[in-house]
Amino acid sequence: MVIRYKKVSTIEQTLLYLRESLANYVNDNKVSKKIYLKLRRGNYKDERDFVEDLTEREVSYLNKLLAQEMHYAKNNDDQVRLSQLNEIYELLY
């Protein structure tokens, strides 16, 4: 799946990084697909607004997924991606 980026705010960019990560799992996982669709439909004012819209199951899933995705970003020396995903990860709990 290809996601095209337009010039966006830092908040939107953070959620786009998350959406891109989730896109890798939407065909294999119902929770991932549900979160991905929330991101596509929702007009969240910030990351906290998005996180507050998640169910406990979605938070638990994202906690695991983001840990994996951040590890991948760190191993590939993608500091921007790591930082963006970490912003969401820190808000989960």
C-alpha positions in Angstrom: 0.0 0.0 0.0 1.4 3.4 -1.0 0.6 6.5 1.1 1.2 9.8 -0.5 2.2 12.7 1.7 1.2 16.3 1.3 2.8 19.1 3.4 1.2 18.6 6.8 1.6 19.7 10.4 3.7 17.8 12.8 0.6 16.4 14.5 -0.8 15.2 11.2 2.7 13.8 10.2 2.8 11.8 13.4 -0.6 10.2 12.7 0.5 9.5 9.1 3.5 7.6 10.2 1.2 5.5 12.4 -1.2 5.0 9.6 1.6 3.9 7.3 2.8 1.4 9.9 -0.7 0.0 10.3 -1.2 -0.3 6.6 1.3 -3.2 6.7 -1.0 -5.2 8.9 -4.6 -4.3 7.8 -5.0 -7.5 5.7 -3.8 -9.7 8.5 -5.4 -8.2 11.6 -8.9 -6.9 12.3 -7.8 -4.6 15.1 -5.1 -3.1 12.9 -7.7 -2.5 10.2 -10.1 -0.9 12.6 -7.5 1.5 13.9 -6.3 2.3 10.4 -9.9 3.1 9.3 -10.2 5.4 12.4 -7.2 7.3 11.2 -8.5 7.6 7.7 -11.9 8.8 8.8 -11.1 10.8 11.9 -10.2 14.4 12.0 -8.2 14.4 15.2 -7.0 17.7 16.5 -3.9 16.0 18.0 -2.3 12.7 18.9 -4.0 12.7 22.4 -7.4 13.2 20.8 -6.7 10.1 18.6 -5.5 8.0 21.6 -8.5 8.9 23.6 -10.7 7.5 20.8 -9.1 4.1 21.1 -10.6 1.1 22.9 -8.6 -0.8 25.5 -8.1 -3.6 23.0 -6.8 -1.1 20.4 -4.4 0.5 22.9 -3.0 -2.9 23.9 -2.6 -3.8 20.2 -0.8 -0.5 19.4 1.4 -0.9 22.4 2.8 -4.1 20.9 2.8 -2.9 17.3 4.6 0.4 18.1 7.3 -1.3 20.1 8.0 -3.5 17.0 7.8 -0.6 14.6 10.1 1.6 16.8 12.6 -1.2 17.1 12.6 -1.5 13.3 13.1 2.3 12.8 15.9 2.3 15.3 17.7 -0.6 13.6 17.3 1.2 10.3 18.6 4.5 11.8 15.3 6.2 10.9 15.3 8.7 13.8 12.4 10.8 12.4 10.1 7.7 12.2 11.3 6.6 15.6 10.5 9.9 17.1 7.1 10.2 15.5 6.0 6.8 16.5 7.3 7.3 20.0 5.0 10.3 20.4 2.0 8.1 20.1 3.5 5.3 22.1 4.1 7.6 25.1 0.4 8.6 25.1 -1.0 5.1 25.3 -0.6 4.8 29.0 
